[in-house]
Amino acid sequence: MLFLGKPFSLNNKMIADLQQSFNMIAKSVGFGGPLNFLPILRFFPQFKHAVPALKDAVNKVAEIHTHLINECQKSMCTKDSPSNLIEAFLLRVSKESSKHNYNIEQLNYLLYDVFIGSTSSTTSSLSWGLLYLAQYEDVQNTMRQELLEILQNKTVQMEDFENLHYTKAAIAEMMRIRTIAPLGIPHYASEDICVEGFTIPKGTMITPLLWAIHMDPKVYKDPEEFRPERFLDKDGRFCKSELLLPFLTGKRICVGEELAIIIMSVLVATVLQNFKIERSDCLDFDGHYGCTLKPKSQQIIFTKI
Ligand code: HEM
């Protein structure tokens, strides 16, 4: 795992427990689930179990974080410099705790932010991307052709993306067509604001409807069509759009934006260099909504090239 400075096997019990608890948290919370909007629903039978289940999962994750932090505290005694995020934080705590009020509780929440923020979002986006590539063979072939021309048979590196315009456009289109946080993350108005004549009082919960932008036919013609060309200029070069906001915008924009794009691009490019992706049956693009919008479980076929 990237943030712990070492890889873990998929069979590792701690990682399996962590994943199970995150899945439970994702199921119980939902970025914009009804409980977010109407907390009173927690007294109704179908929602009654959501909060205790969520608390159990949060406690389980906190237990695992404490274990990881203790392990890093022990291993740090023998090191001069940090080799992962936890160690870097602990080093700061030991040097500057009085100056910045850093403490272990903050580290626990930092790990929540980073683990939850990075896992479900990136895997959901990747799953949607692979599903669309299975459906749109022409896009897949154009991407593979570009990869072949630019890289020949070399493994893709980060610096190659400067020249992989169609591939970058396809990644952008994956994030537009199935925005994994269609309702963004709720924020509060920190002061009274006026938008187009409407007053939004301080303290109002604001839900940014990313879906409404990404699927607006006035902004993106035929929004349900998967067309990477939307993000290419007349010379075939990738052009970023101000109206593509999968990571939201402003001060609280996703801190993992660059990392997420690198992970998605490298993984998708590597898969296409090695496999042809096909659908075995009709694909379902409706998805279901928990912490993120995920595709329903379905099969696609990977054939080695
Ligand atoms: C395709 C992948 C990803 C998508 C679509 C995505 C999307 C988002 C969105 C929409 C937000 C809410 C921003 C806001 O509240 O205004 C967010 C926040 C956040 N993301 Fe991501 N994210 C992705 C990957 C990652 C990765 C890889 C990391 C790991 C470093 C990460 C860490 C975070 C954190 C820590 C926050 C909270 C930031 C804050 O509240 O200040 N995300 N992300």
Residues whose N, C-alpha, C, O or C-beta is under 5 A from the ligand:
A	BS01	HEM	D113 V114 G117 S118 S121 T122 S125 A181 G184 I185 P246 F247 L248 T249 R252 I253 C254 V255 G256 L259 A260
